């Protein structure tokens, strides 16, 4: 009868605590460079391959994670010691015993990182164990090797994530990551790491060592030695010996405790003397506690009696104050009646005229003060304007007439100065814009030291080169490929004019010409664009024997021959004088005079001959020219600013003069007529003095009324103070 076969690793057969290896991940381990993953079938996996293919290397990676001191290469040596170690696997050493003296047999001789990870699963849950090794230099010493061991109960952790975190922040960042994620454990101690692994798998210390030894079996008779050494030895005697040793430790502990008790007894003897003092102090403390308990009631009783007494005193003071207020109120009523009677007598005797006169005098004094202030301002104004400061209608009329004439002239001057200031500001603004443009152009030129071409054209060339997917050097300007020879520098300006707009012509390779034309045609380039298809030339360009092309140096460039053919087509004879030029078609003088066909001549002096140079292999000439022009413009702008400040100052002075003359024209004489106001005030004061003479009946009646009125005010003040004091007492009593 044949028994049915069963899957020894099926979930229904394995206990829940049994975990199966499912994946083995390697990174830079031995000959396995970079990232590798071995998936283990739950029903069993065989590692096969020719000698040297890495079977033992794969097993040793797992043993590194499971044993404290793994014995490497056992599967290859049949259980004997090997020269392989952890450093050799990390360095990727091949060909043990290589003594050639070089590092050709070392796969990773410099700074390197190695990682090994294994995944175990019981079907419902998975764990990962792993290790990271790294060396910062080229050393192969074990002391320079750095390690980090990891144990994770979460399946979302992996070797890839650990490597990524270590790459970004090193071991510190990986440890911080472990502290922040539950179930992830990271340590530099392999002993602590293996203890965590054994606790999880619930196995003894020899279990993984036995696994390491079993991995190197090649003969069945070796199993007997391994089991005797790691499994079947009787350790019961060792346990009994440990118990006996533990009992001796207990005796030593008991003796130590007896010694401690004896010392405590000796140290407690002096306490008996102070115990009596403690008892007496305790009795006194009880008495104080009793006093403390009855103190609140005593304090409340004393407070009740004190506040009652205080309330009675405040009530008596309030009553006395009320009597005083009543008495003062009666006195006030009597004085009011008497004052009214005396006031009637005073008014009947002529006092009403005196009161009206006093009001008139007070009003007149205000008018005199106001006119005096206006008169002083008027006189200060006339003195400043160098006019007559006399306070008379005639002088004021004359000053007005002169001010109107002066004001007309000042208004015309203001308009002229205002217009001049506006013109200066416009000119200064244009200079400022020019200065900004020059500064920007200098910055652009400095950014491209190999060219004298305007920065706008260079930016256009950069955009075109990018669009054509070419290097900028493949699109040179004509001016960048030629320079005037040092010995011919006197001809520089004339040659620049002769080449003219061709200096800004871009030489384009034939393969890119159509694309360049399409791009230039399809957009507004904001520049005068000149292109030349730089075709390969079958012949060498022929220059005039006395042409300006003989005075040029040509830069080494693939499009050099195309450039020479272009210049040969526009070459001109160089002559010494206008007389010779008249007889030479297509010629030029050093001063820039040029001839066309016979009888045609021209000189383009719309720009100075020493300005606008573009040729040359570097930007020295253009940078010097722009710097000089910048200095000139800056100097002109500063001079113009000084003129603006001067004109603005004159304009402000004119406006101030206009304001002063306008103020004078608006003045009315009655506002500054101080003499007449002073005369009227003197007349009113004379009338008052006559009515208030000491021997008059009116004065006697006034003095008697004022005496009673003063007494009334004093009495009212006293009554007000008493009422305030009464209110304070009432508030305190409340």
Secondary structure, 3 states (H helix, E strand, C coil): CCCCCCCCCCCCCCCCCCCEEEEEEEEEECCEEEEEEEECCCCCCCCCCCCCCCHHHHHHHHHHHHCCCCCCCHHHHCCCCCCCCHHHHHHCECCCCCCCCCCCCECCCCCEEEEEEEEEECCCCEEEEEEEEEECCCCCCHHHCEEEEEEECCCCCCHHHHHHHHHHHHHHHHHHHHHHCCCEEEECCHHHHHHHHHHHHCCCHHHHHHHHHHCCCCCCCHHHHHHHHHHHCCCHHHHHHHHHHHHHHHHHHHHHHHHHHHHHHHHHCCHHHHHHHHHHHHHHHHHHHHHHHHHHHHHHHHHHHHHHHHHHHHHHHHHHHHHHHHHHHHHHHHHHHHHHHHHHHHHHHHHHHHHHHHHHHHHHHHHHHHHHHHHHHHHHHHHHCCCCCCCCHHHHHHHHHHHHHHHHHHHHHHHHHHHHHHHHHHHHHHHHHHHHHHHHHHHHHHHCCCCCCCHHHHHHHHHHHHHCCCCHHHCCEHHHHEEECHHHHHHHHHHHHHHHHHHHEEEEEHHHHHHHHHHHHCCCCCCCCEEEEECCCCCCCCCCCCEHHHHEEECCCCCHHHHHHHHHHCCCEECCCHHHHHCCCCEECCCCCEECCCCCEECCCCCCCCCCCCCCCCCHHHHHHHHHHHHHHHHHHHHHHHHHHHHHHHHHHHHHHHHHHHHHHCCCHHHCCHHHHHHHHHHHHHHHHHHCCCCCHHHHHHHHHHHHHHHHHHHHHHHHHHHHHHHHHHHHHC
